[in-house]
Amino acid sequence: MRHKVTCATCGKTEIIVVEKGRKIESEWRYYGKINITPIQTSEYFYRFVGGDFEYNNNWVKEKNNYFNPTVKPRYLEWWECPKHGGD
């Protein structure tokens, strides 16, 4: 299947071949999907209140006042071209 991709860093676009469930046969890097509407789609947020960050035991769960159950999450695919997606 052909898939149009856009580099998140430089904006370069290209069409690559992607087969479902298989490795991407291209030098482009795929980093996953990012929710671009987290304020309206997340019922709770976690806030760090201080202390030792290494042990992650000082997180407070807070209710999100802007949560709207009727809003569906929208996702953005994060791709980077061979020039910017290096290790």
Secondary structure as UniProt FT lines:
FT   STRAND          2..7
FT   TURN            8..10
FT   STRAND          13..17
FT   TURN            20..21
FT   STRAND          29..35
FT   HELIX           38..41
FT   STRAND          44..48
FT   HELIX           53..55
FT   STRAND          59..63
FT   TURN            65..66
FT   TURN            69..70
FT   STRAND          75..80
FT   TURN            82..84
//
